[in-house]
Amino acid sequence: MSRVDPITLEVIRNGLSSIADEMALIIMRSAYSPVVRDIMDYSTGLCDPQGRIIAQGLTLPIQLCSFPRVMRFLKERFGGDMAPGDIFITNDPYGSGGQHLPDVYVLKPIFHQGALAGFAATVAHHTDLGGIVPGSVAIYATEIQQEGLRIPLMKLHEAGRPNASLLALIESNTRQPVEVLGDLRAQIAACTIAERGLAALVERYGAGFPAYVEALHDHAEAMMRETIRELPNGVYVGEDFLDGLGENPTPIRIRATVTIADDTIDIDFSGTSDQVAASINCPISLPESAAFTAIRCLSHRDIPNCDGYLKPITVRAPEGCLLNPVFPAACGARGVVGYRVFDTIMQALAKVVPERAIAGSEGGPYLMAAGGTYQGRQFVLNEMLVGTWGARADRDGIEGISNPAANISNQPIEMIEAEMPVEVVRYGFVADSGGPGRNRGGLAFVREFRFLQDMGFNLRGDRRDHPPFGIEGGSTGAPSAHVLISSDGGEHLLPAMPMHAFTARAGEVFRLVGAGGGGFGDAFAREPARVLADVVEEKVSVAGAARDYGVVVDPATLSIDQSATRALRAGATQGAAE
């Protein structure tokens, strides 16, 4: 830091962040598919000439930390074969450091005056890349070859010339060629904008620019080490479970041993279940990203989003386990596992710094993918529904917002209904679903879809048998549910992780209910006025206020019966003591 001016360093840091954010805006405004344009399942970043992250867009935490691993493969294979105008592409989880086949990486080396100045990096979830189901995410796939087109790390453009053969191959292997090629062009456009922006920064700061980049890495590392030093040394274990697969599921363990030693943290996933014959296997770059995100959440400092803050954190998972599968394990539905990694680490950290931890959230995006032919053209509906946080020491869980480890959005109803033979007939929150606590967990969401024609669909959910955990005496959130409602009103509960697709008939309704967030602290210590406010807002029912919080509310006047509340709480306290 002695070699650089701190004010200039901050200007450069914000300049780099602005470029990464502009990349994100370019993709959002240029993309064709709802998955990228509306759900915003994509990420952007800038890397230095060594392939280290120097800036990240305000996009998905669980994708962003995969860039370093992909960049290592790129540097190893093409380090001596890069030229201005080259653009690289891959989606390979095993040969290139990716996460699953729908996530396509588009990477562009950036040159200034003939020298490599850095890289623009993008990744986007493409709506369909072939495979056995529309959307390319079949939880019942058993090997990656069933999941779609696997693109090794290769040149999409060479010296400015598009690889027409590769583009034709991609076009021929997707159910949504217009959307997929359009989203690729959006990624390329974002890289072009980044090229201009980074070149301008390098031009402005000249030969001193690399020193500032190194200082940025060092500054981020120092700030993260300072954060870790505030935590008590020790070994802390968190354990959580996925519900399991099929009609008779067996729980699948995720175990995290978090070792804090002075200014370093080691996260070891030994004891996690082995990889499975389904597509929830999670390539290591996603658990790494989830782990880095969880530790980053502990800090109250404005740490630069660059490689430096990753250095004090190590992440390990045994080869062949669920979090580090070996080829050819299927991994299309791996996202649910990454979010559970985040929750498991939070559970471990809650034992030592509960005031900084987040109780269990909804479990990550709930997937419902459907497809068929509509108005003479194939369609794919990819729903990735999020919406609930667990509570924290100083506030209730947030609802109507993306999972803490994500940064995505639910699709607008109008866009679904305008483009597909599906009607959304219900969308809202579920009363009494947030885990009771001194601070209440966020409410679960519910969304119902009426199918206007026969179509196939498949699901990925969780948090039914193992609902989101509470912290410091807080209760679990309400469990999730998948329900298919026939045209005569009969309801059929579907598995959380079914090992087959379903066929919906015209007029049937699918109800998806997420899990509620876990609570924080003793629910009977929640101020009665806050419970009443929840009743007024229909977040908690009158019965739920009495049952879960010991607060008696008069339903006619919506006022608290103070004497009945004191008696109810006193009785509960006496019963607990006995």
C-alpha positions as CSV (number, residue, x, y, z in Angstrom):
1,M,0.0,0.0,0.0
2,S,3.0,2.3,0.5
3,R,3.5,2.4,-3.3
4,V,0.0,3.6,-4.2
5,D,-2.2,6.6,-3.4
6,P,-5.2,5.3,-1.4
7,I,-7.6,7.8,-3.0
8,T,-6.5,6.7,-6.5
9,L,-6.9,3.1,-5.3
10,E,-10.5,3.7,-4.3
11,V,-11.2,5.5,-7.6
12,I,-9.8,2.5,-9.6
13,R,-11.7,0.1,-7.4
14,N,-15.0,1.8,-8.1
15,G,-14.1,2.2,-11.8
16,L,-13.6,-1.6,-12.1
17,S,-16.9,-2.3,-10.2
18,S,-18.7,0.1,-12.4
19,I,-17.5,-1.8,-15.5
20,A,-18.7,-5.1,-14.0
21,D,-22.1,-3.6,-13.1
22,E,-22.4,-2.1,-16.6
23,M,-21.7,-5.6,-18.0
24,A,-24.6,-6.9,-15.9
25,L,-27.0,-4.2,-17.2
26,I,-26.0,-4.9,-20.8
27,I,-26.9,-8.6,-20.4
28,M,-30.2,-7.9,-18.6
29,R,-31.3,-5.3,-21.3
30,S,-30.0,-7.4,-24.3
31,A,-31.0,-11.0,-23.3
32,Y,-33.8,-12.8,-25.1
33,S,-34.8,-15.5,-22.5
34,P,-36.9,-14.9,-19.4
35,V,-34.3,-16.9,-17.4
36,V,-31.6,-14.2,-18.1
37,R,-33.7,-11.2,-18.8
38,D,-36.3,-11.5,-16.0
39,I,-35.0,-14.0,-13.5
40,M,-31.5,-12.6,-13.9
41,D,-29.7,-15.9,-13.5
42,Y,-26.3,-14.6,-14.7
43,S,-23.1,-13.1,-13.4
44,T,-20.3,-10.8,-14.6
45,G,-16.8,-10.0,-13.6
46,L,-13.4,-8.7,-14.5
47,C,-10.1,-10.5,-14.1
48,D,-6.5,-9.4,-14.1
49,P,-3.9,-10.8,-16.6
50,Q,-3.3,-13.7,-14.1
51,G,-7.0,-14.6,-14.2
52,R,-7.7,-13.4,-10.7
53,I,-11.0,-11.6,-10.0
54,I,-10.6,-7.9,-9.7
55,A,-14.3,-6.9,-9.8
56,Q,-17.7,-8.5,-9.7
57,G,-21.1,-7.3,-10.9
58,L,-24.0,-7.1,-8.5
59,T,-25.1,-10.6,-9.6
60,L,-25.2,-14.1,-8.2
61,P,-22.7,-14.9,-5.3
62,I,-22.9,-18.6,-5.9
63,Q,-21.8,-18.2,-9.5
64,L,-19.2,-15.4,-9.1
65,C,-16.5,-17.5,-7.3
66,S,-16.5,-20.0,-10.1
67,F,-14.7,-17.5,-12.3
68,P,-11.3,-18.1,-10.7
69,R,-11.5,-21.9,-11.4
70,V,-12.6,-21.4,-15.0
71,M,-9.9,-18.9,-15.6
72,R,-7.3,-21.3,-14.4
73,F,-8.4,-23.8,-17.0
74,L,-8.3,-21.0,-19.6
75,K,-4.8,-19.9,-18.7
76,E,-3.5,-23.5,-18.7
77,R,-4.9,-24.4,-22.1
78,F,-4.8,-21.2,-24.1
79,G,-2.3,-19.0,-22.2
80,G,0.0,-18.9,-25.3
81,D,-2.9,-18.8,-27.8
82,M,-4.8,-15.6,-27.2
83,A,-5.1,-12.6,-29.5
84,P,-7.2,-9.5,-29.7
85,G,-10.7,-10.4,-30.9
86,D,-10.7,-13.9,-29.3
87,I,-13.7,-15.0,-27.2
88,F,-13.8,-18.3,-25.4
89,I,-16.8,-20.4,-24.4
90,T,-17.5,-23.4,-22.2
91,N,-20.1,-25.0,-20.0
92,D,-18.2,-28.1,-18.9
93,P,-18.4,-28.8,-15.1
94,Y,-15.6,-31.4,-15.3
95,G,-13.2,-30.3,-17.9
96,S,-13.4,-26.5,-17.5
97,G,-14.4,-25.7,-14.0
98,G,-18.1,-24.9,-14.6
99,Q,-21.1,-25.7,-12.5
100,H,-23.7,-27.3,-14.8
101,L,-24.5,-27.4,-18.5
102,P,-27.0,-24.6,-18.6
103,D,-24.4,-22.2,-17.2
104,V,-22.5,-21.0,-20.2
105,Y,-19.3,-19.0,-19.7
106,V,-18.2,-16.4,-22.3
107,L,-14.7,-15.0,-21.6
108,K,-12.8,-12.4,-23.5
109,P,-9.1,-11.5,-23.1
110,I,-8.6,-7.8,-23.2
111,F,-5.4,-6.3,-24.7
112,H,-4.0,-2.8,-24.5
113,Q,-1.1,-1.8,-26.8
114,G,-0.5,-5.4,-27.6
115,A,-0.2,-6.6,-24.0
116,L,-2.8,-8.7,-22.1
117,A,-4.5,-6.3,-19.7
118,G,-7.1,-8.6,-18.2
119,F,-10.3,-10.6,-19.0
120,A,-14.0,-10.0,-19.2
121,A,-16.0,-12.9,-17.7
122,T,-19.6,-13.7,-18.0
123,V,-21.8,-16.7,-17.1
124,A,-25.5,-17.1,-17.9
125,H,-28.0,-19.8,-17.3
126,H,-29.3,-20.7,-20.8
127,T,-32.9,-21.7,-21.1
128,D,-32.3,-25.0,-22.8
129,L,-29.2,-26.9,-24.1
130,G,-30.9,-30.1,-25.0
131,G,-31.0,-33.2,-22.9
132,I,-33.9,-35.4,-21.9
133,V,-36.2,-32.6,-20.6
134,P,-37.1,-29.1,-21.6
135,G,-34.8,-26.7,-19.7
136,S,-32.0,-29.3,-19.4
137,V,-32.4,-29.9,-15.7
138,A,-33.8,-33.4,-15.0
139,I,-33.3,-34.4,-11.4
140,Y,-33.6,-38.0,-12.5
141,A,-30.7,-37.9,-14.9
142,T,-27.9,-40.2,-13.9
143,E,-25.0,-39.1,-16.1
144,I,-24.0,-35.8,-17.6
145,Q,-24.5,-37.1,-21.2
146,Q,-28.2,-37.2,-20.5
147,E,-28.3,-33.5,-19.6
148,G,-27.5,-31.7,-22.8
149,L,-24.8,-30.3,-25.0
150,R,-21.4,-30.3,-23.3
151,I,-19.1,-27.6,-24.7
152,P,-15.4,-27.9,-23.9
153,L,-13.3,-24.8,-23.4
154,M,-12.8,-23.5,-27.0
155,K,-12.9,-20.3,-29.1
156,L,-16.3,-18.8,-29.9
157,H,-14.6,-16.0,-31.8
158,E,-11.1,-16.1,-33.2
159,A,-9.4,-12.7,-34.0
160,G,-12.9,-11.2,-34.2
161,R,-14.4,-13.9,-36.5
162,P,-17.3,-15.9,-35.1
163,N,-17.0,-19.7,-35.0
164,A,-19.9,-20.4,-37.3
165,S,-19.7,-24.2,-37.0
166,L,-19.9,-24.0,-33.2
167,L,-22.8,-21.6,-33.3
168,A,-24.6,-23.9,-35.7
169,L,-24.0,-26.9,-33.4
170,I,-25.4,-25.0,-30.5
171,E,-28.4,-23.9,-32.5
172,S,-29.1,-27.5,-33.5
173,N,-29.0,-28.8,-29.9
174,T,-31.5,-26.5,-28.2
175,R,-35.2,-26.4,-28.0
176,Q,-34.9,-22.6,-27.9
177,P,-32.4,-21.5,-30.6
178,V,-33.6,-17.9,-30.8
179,E,-33.3,-17.4,-27.0
180,V,-30.0,-19.2,-26.6
181,L,-28.2,-17.5,-29.5
182,G,-29.7,-14.2,-28.4
183,D,-28.4,-14.6,-24.8
184,L,-24.9,-15.5,-26.2
185,R,-24.9,-12.3,-28.1
186,A,-25.8,-10.4,-24.9
187,Q,-22.9,-12.0,-23.2
188,I,-20.6,-11.1,-26.0
189,A,-21.9,-7.5,-26.0
190,A,-21.1,-7.3,-22.2
191,C,-17.6,-8.4,-22.9
192,T,-17.2,-5.8,-25.6
193,I,-18.3,-3.1,-23.2
194,A,-15.9,-4.4,-20.6
195,E,-13.0,-4.3,-23.1
196,R,-13.6,-0.6,-23.7
197,G,-13.9,0.2,-20.1
198,L,-10.9,-1.7,-18.9
199,A,-8.7,-0.4,-21.7
200,A,-9.7,3.2,-20.8
201,L,-8.7,2.6,-17.2
202,V,-5.3,1.1,-18.2
203,E,-4.8,4.0,-20.6
204,R,-5.6,6.6,-17.9
205,Y,-3.3,5.2,-15.2
206,G,-0.6,3.8,-17.4
207,A,2.3,1.8,-16.1
208,G,1.2,2.2,-12.5
209,F,-2.1,0.4,-13.1
210,P,-0.8,-3.2,-12.3
211,A,0.6,-1.9,-8.9
212,Y,-2.9,-0.7,-8.0
213,V,-4.4,-4.0,-8.9
214,E,-2.0,-5.8,-6.6
215,A,-2.7,-3.3,-3.9
216,L,-6.5,-4.0,-4.3
217,H,-5.8,-7.7,-3.8
218,D,-3.7,-7.0,-0.7
219,H,-6.3,-4.6,0.7
220,A,-9.1,-7.1,0.3
221,E,-7.0,-9.9,1.9
222,A,-6.1,-7.7,4.9
223,M,-9.7,-6.7,5.5
224,M,-10.8,-10.4,5.4
225,R,-8.1,-11.4,7.7
226,E,-9.1,-8.6,10.1
227,T,-12.7,-9.9,10.0
228,I,-11.6,-13.5,10.8
229,R,-9.4,-12.3,13.7
230,E,-12.5,-11.0,15.4
231,L,-13.9,-14.6,15.5
232,P,-13.0,-17.0,18.4
233,N,-10.5,-19.7,17.4
234,G,-12.0,-23.1,17.4
235,V,-13.6,-26.0,15.4
236,Y,-17.3,-25.6,14.7
237,V,-19.5,-28.2,13.0
238,G,-22.7,-27.7,11.1
239,E,-24.8,-30.5,9.7
240,D,-27.9,-30.3,7.5
241,F,-29.8,-32.6,5.3
242,L,-31.5,-32.6,1.9
243,D,-34.8,-34.4,1.9
244,G,-33.7,-37.1,-0.5
245,L,-34.8,-38.5,-3.8
246,G,-38.1,-40.0,-5.0
247,E,-41.2,-41.3,-3.4
248,N,-39.4,-42.8,-0.4
249,P,-36.5,-40.5,0.2
250,T,-33.4,-41.1,2.3
251,P,-31.9,-38.0,3.8
252,I,-28.7,-36.8,2.2
253,R,-26.1,-35.3,4.6
254,I,-24.1,-32.1,4.2
255,R,-21.5,-31.7,6.9
256,A,-19.2,-28.7,7.3
257,T,-16.3,-28.5,9.8
258,V,-15.3,-24.9,10.1
259,T,-11.9,-24.3,11.7
260,I,-11.0,-20.7,12.7
261,A,-7.3,-20.2,13.4
262,D,-6.2,-16.6,13.9
263,D,-6.7,-15.0,10.5
264,T,-7.6,-18.0,8.5
265,I,-10.7,-20.2,8.0
266,D,-10.7,-23.8,6.7
267,I,-14.0,-25.4,5.7
268,D,-13.9,-29.2,5.3
269,F,-16.9,-31.1,4.0
270,S,-15.7,-34.5,5.0
271,G,-18.6,-36.6,6.3
272,T,-20.9,-35.3,3.5
273,S,-22.8,-38.0,1.6
274,D,-21.4,-39.6,-1.5
275,Q,-22.4,-38.5,-5.0
276,V,-25.8,-39.9,-6.1
277,A,-27.4,-41.4,-9.2
278,A,-29.3,-38.2,-9.8
279,S,-28.5,-34.7,-11.0
280,I,-28.1,-32.9,-7.6
281,N,-24.4,-33.6,-7.6
282,C,-22.6,-30.3,-7.0
283,P,-19.2,-29.6,-8.8
284,I,-16.8,-28.1,-6.4
285,S,-16.9,-24.5,-7.8
286,L,-20.4,-24.1,-6.4
287,P,-19.6,-25.2,-2.8
288,E,-16.6,-23.0,-3.0
289,S,-18.7,-20.0,-4.0
290,A,-21.3,-20.8,-1.3
291,A,-18.6,-21.0,1.3
292,F,-16.9,-17.8,0.4
293,T,-20.3,-16.1,0.4
294,A,-21.2,-17.3,3.9
295,I,-17.9,-16.1,5.3
296,R,-18.2,-12.8,3.4
297,C,-21.6,-12.3,5.2
298,L,-19.8,-12.2,8.5
299,S,-18.0,-9.0,7.7
300,H,-19.4,-5.5,8.3
301,R,-16.6,-4.1,6.2
302,D,-16.8,-3.0,2.6
303,I,-14.3,-5.6,1.3
304,P,-13.3,-5.2,-2.4
305,N,-14.8,-8.0,-4.6
306,C,-11.5,-9.4,-5.8
307,D,-9.3,-12.4,-5.4
308,G,-7.6,-11.1,-2.3
309,Y,-10.5,-11.8,0.1
310,L,-10.5,-15.5,-1.0
311,K,-6.9,-16.1,0.2
312,P,-7.5,-16.6,3.9
313,I,-10.3,-19.2,3.2
314,T,-9.7,-22.8,2.2
315,V,-12.5,-25.1,1.1
316,R,-12.1,-28.9,0.8
317,A,-14.4,-31.7,-0.2
318,P,-13.5,-35.4,-0.6
319,E,-13.5,-36.5,-4.3
320,G,-16.6,-38.5,-5.1
321,C,-18.8,-36.9,-2.4
322,L,-21.9,-34.9,-3.3
323,L,-19.9,-31.6,-3.2
324,N,-17.1,-32.8,-5.4
325,P,-18.5,-35.4,-7.8
326,V,-16.5,-37.3,-10.4
327,F,-17.3,-37.7,-14.0
328,P,-19.8,-38.6,-15.4
329,A,-22.1,-37.8,-12.5
330,A,-25.1,-35.7,-13.5
331,C,-25.2,-32.2,-12.0
332,G,-28.0,-30.2,-13.7
333,A,-30.0,-29.7,-10.5
334,R,-27.0,-29.0,-8.3
335,G,-28.2,-25.5,-7.2
336,V,-30.3,-26.8,-4.3
337,V,-27.1,-28.3,-2.8
338,G,-25.1,-25.1,-3.1
339,Y,-27.7,-23.2,-1.1
340,R,-27.7,-25.9,1.6
341,V,-23.9,-25.5,1.8
342,F,-24.5,-21.9,2.7
343,D,-27.1,-22.8,5.4
344,T,-24.8,-25.5,6.8
345,I,-21.9,-23.1,7.3
346,M,-24.3,-20.6,8.8
347,Q,-25.4,-23.3,11.2
348,A,-21.8,-24.0,12.3
349,L,-21.1,-20.3,12.7
350,A,-24.2,-19.7,14.7
351,K,-22.6,-21.7,17.5
352,V,-19.9,-19.1,17.9
353,V,-21.2,-15.8,16.5
354,P,-25.0,-16.1,16.5
355,E,-25.3,-12.4,16.3
356,R,-23.8,-12.5,12.8
357,A,-25.5,-15.7,11.5
358,I,-28.6,-16.0,9.4
359,A,-31.2,-18.7,10.3
360,G,-32.2,-21.2,7.6
361,S,-33.7,-19.8,4.5
362,E,-36.2,-21.3,2.0
363,G,-33.6,-23.7,0.6
364,G,-32.7,-21.9,-2.6
365,P,-34.7,-21.6,-5.9
366,Y,-37.5,-24.1,-6.3
367,L,-37.5,-25.3,-9.9
368,M,-40.5,-26.1,-12.1
369,A,-39.7,-26.6,-15.7
370,A,-42.3,-27.4,-18.3
371,G,-42.3,-27.5,-22.1
372,G,-44.1,-28.5,-25.2
373,T,-45.3,-26.9,-28.4
374,Y,-47.4,-23.7,-28.4
375,Q,-48.6,-21.8,-31.5
376,G,-46.4,-23.9,-33.7
377,R,-43.2,-23.3,-31.7
378,Q,-41.5,-25.2,-28.9
379,F,-41.6,-23.4,-25.6
380,V,-39.8,-23.9,-22.3
381,L,-41.0,-22.5,-19.0
382,N,-38.2,-22.3,-16.4
383,E,-39.5,-21.2,-13.1
384,M,-36.8,-20.7,-10.3
385,L,-38.8,-19.3,-7.4
386,V,-37.1,-17.7,-4.4
387,G,-38.4,-15.4,-1.7
388,T,-37.5,-16.1,2.0
389,W,-34.7,-15.4,4.4
390,G,-34.2,-16.7,7.9
391,A,-34.2,-14.3,10.9
392,R,-31.2,-12.6,12.3
393,A,-30.2,-11.3,15.7
394,D,-31.4,-7.8,14.9
395,R,-34.3,-8.3,12.5
396,D,-37.0,-10.5,11.1
397,G,-36.4,-12.7,8.1
398,I,-37.0,-10.9,4.9
399,E,-39.7,-12.1,2.5
400,G,-40.2,-11.4,-1.1
401,I,-36.5,-11.2,-1.8
402,S,-33.9,-13.6,-3.2
403,N,-32.1,-16.2,-1.1
404,P,-29.1,-14.7,0.8
405,A,-26.7,-16.7,-1.5
406,A,-28.5,-15.7,-4.7
407,N,-29.5,-12.4,-6.4
408,I,-32.3,-13.5,-8.8
409,S,-35.9,-12.5,-9.3
410,N,-39.2,-14.3,-9.9
411,Q,-40.6,-14.1,-13.4
412,P,-43.3,-11.5,-13.9
413,I,-46.7,-13.2,-14.3
414,E,-47.5,-11.1,-17.3
415,M,-44.5,-12.4,-19.2
416,I,-45.3,-16.0,-18.5
417,E,-49.0,-15.7,-19.5
418,A,-48.1,-13.7,-22.7
419,E,-45.7,-16.2,-24.1
420,M,-46.8,-19.6,-22.8
421,P,-50.0,-21.7,-22.3
422,V,-49.9,-21.2,-18.5
423,E,-52.0,-19.1,-16.2
424,V,-50.7,-18.0,-12.8
425,V,-53.8,-18.1,-10.6
426,R,-52.3,-17.4,-7.2
427,Y,-49.1,-15.7,-6.0
428,G,-48.5,-14.4,-2.4
429,F,-47.3,-15.2,1.1
430,V,-48.4,-18.0,3.5
431,A,-49.5,-16.8,6.9
432,D,-47.9,-18.5,10.0
433,S,-45.1,-20.0,7.8
434,G,-42.2,-18.0,9.2
435,G,-40.4,-19.8,12.0
436,P,-41.5,-18.3,15.3
437,G,-38.9,-16.4,17.3
438,R,-38.0,-13.2,19.0
439,N,-37.3,-12.3,15.4
440,R,-39.6,-14.1,13.1
441,G,-38.5,-16.0,10.0
442,G,-39.6,-14.8,6.6
443,L,-42.9,-16.0,5.2
444,A,-43.1,-18.7,2.6
445,F,-44.4,-17.9,-0.8
446,V,-47.0,-19.7,-2.8
447,R,-47.5,-19.7,-6.5
448,E,-50.1,-21.7,-8.5
449,F,-50.0,-22.4,-12.2
450,R,-53.0,-23.6,-14.3
451,F,-52.0,-25.5,-17.4
452,L,-53.9,-24.4,-20.5
453,Q,-52.9,-27.4,-22.5
454,D,-51.4,-30.8,-21.8
455,M,-47.6,-30.6,-21.2
456,G,-44.8,-32.4,-19.4
457,F,-43.1,-30.8,-16.4
458,N,-40.5,-31.7,-13.8
459,L,-39.6,-30.4,-10.4
460,R,-36.8,-29.8,-7.9
461,G,-37.6,-28.7,-4.4
462,D,-36.5,-29.4,-0.8
463,R,-37.0,-28.3,2.8
464,R,-40.0,-30.5,3.4
465,D,-38.7,-33.2,5.8
466,H,-35.9,-30.9,7.0
467,P,-37.4,-27.4,7.2
468,P,-35.2,-24.3,7.7
469,F,-33.5,-24.3,11.1
470,G,-33.9,-21.6,13.8
471,I,-31.1,-20.0,15.9
472,E,-30.8,-19.4,19.6
473,G,-34.1,-21.1,20.4
474,G,-35.9,-19.9,17.3
475,S,-38.3,-22.4,15.7
476,T,-38.0,-24.0,12.2
477,G,-39.9,-22.5,9.3
478,A,-42.9,-24.2,7.8
479,P,-42.1,-27.0,5.3
480,S,-42.4,-26.7,1.5
481,A,-45.0,-28.5,-0.6
482,H,-45.6,-29.5,-4.3
483,V,-49.3,-30.2,-5.0
484,L,-51.0,-31.2,-8.3
485,I,-54.7,-30.3,-8.3
486,S,-56.9,-32.1,-10.7
487,S,-59.7,-30.4,-12.6
488,D,-62.2,-31.9,-10.1
489,G,-60.4,-30.4,-7.1
490,G,-58.5,-33.5,-5.9
491,E,-55.1,-32.8,-4.5
492,H,-52.0,-35.0,-5.0
493,L,-48.8,-34.3,-3.0
494,L,-45.8,-34.7,-5.2
495,P,-42.3,-35.6,-4.0
496,A,-39.9,-32.8,-3.2
497,M,-37.3,-34.4,-5.6
498,P,-39.2,-36.7,-7.9
499,M,-37.2,-39.1,-10.0
500,H,-39.5,-38.9,-13.0
501,A,-41.3,-36.2,-15.0
502,F,-45.1,-35.6,-14.8
503,T,-47.7,-35.0,-17.4
504,A,-50.2,-32.2,-16.6
505,R,-53.6,-32.1,-18.3
506,A,-55.3,-29.0,-19.5
507,G,-57.1,-27.4,-16.6
508,E,-55.0,-28.9,-13.8
509,V,-53.2,-26.6,-11.3
510,F,-49.8,-27.0,-9.8
511,R,-49.3,-25.4,-6.4
512,L,-45.7,-24.7,-5.3
513,V,-45.2,-23.6,-1.7
514,G,-41.8,-22.7,-0.5
515,A,-40.5,-23.2,3.0
516,G,-40.6,-20.4,5.6
517,G,-37.5,-19.0,7.1
518,G,-36.2,-20.1,10.5
519,G,-36.7,-17.9,13.6
520,F,-34.2,-16.3,15.9
521,G,-34.6,-16.4,19.7
522,D,-37.4,-17.3,22.0
523,A,-40.8,-16.6,20.4
524,F,-42.4,-15.7,23.7
525,A,-39.8,-12.9,24.1
526,R,-41.2,-11.2,21.0
527,E,-42.8,-7.9,21.8
528,P,-46.6,-8.3,21.8
529,A,-46.9,-5.1,19.7
530,R,-44.7,-6.7,16.9
531,V,-46.9,-9.8,17.0
532,L,-50.0,-7.6,16.7
533,A,-48.5,-5.8,13.7
534,D,-48.0,-9.2,12.1
535,V,-51.6,-10.1,12.7
536,V,-52.8,-6.8,11.3
537,E,-50.7,-7.5,8.2
538,E,-52.0,-11.1,8.0
539,K,-48.5,-12.5,8.4
540,V,-49.6,-14.3,11.5
541,S,-53.1,-15.5,12.3
542,V,-54.9,-14.8,15.5
543,A,-54.6,-18.5,16.4
544,G,-50.9,-18.5,15.5
545,A,-50.3,-15.4,17.7
546,A,-51.6,-17.3,20.7
547,R,-50.0,-20.7,19.8
548,D,-46.6,-19.6,18.7
549,Y,-46.0,-16.3,20.6
550,G,-48.3,-16.4,23.6
551,V,-50.1,-13.2,22.5
552,V,-53.9,-13.1,22.7
553,V,-55.5,-10.9,20.0
554,D,-59.1,-10.0,19.9
555,P,-60.2,-10.8,16.3
556,A,-63.0,-8.2,16.4
557,T,-61.0,-5.2,17.5
558,L,-57.5,-6.4,16.5
559,S,-56.2,-5.4,19.9
560,I,-54.1,-7.3,22.4
561,D,-55.8,-8.8,25.5
562,Q,-53.1,-7.8,27.9
563,S,-54.2,-9.9,30.9
564,A,-54.8,-13.1,28.8
565,T,-51.4,-12.6,27.2
566,R,-49.6,-12.3,30.5
567,A,-51.4,-15.4,31.8
568,L,-50.6,-17.4,28.7
569,R,-47.0,-16.5,28.7
570,A,-46.6,-17.1,32.4
571,G,-48.1,-20.5,32.0
572,A,-45.8,-21.4,29.2
573,T,-42.8,-20.2,31.2
574,Q,-43.8,-22.3,34.2
575,G,-44.4,-25.3,32.0
576,A,-41.0,-25.0,30.5
577,A,-39.4,-24.7,33.9
578,E,-41.1,-27.9,35.1
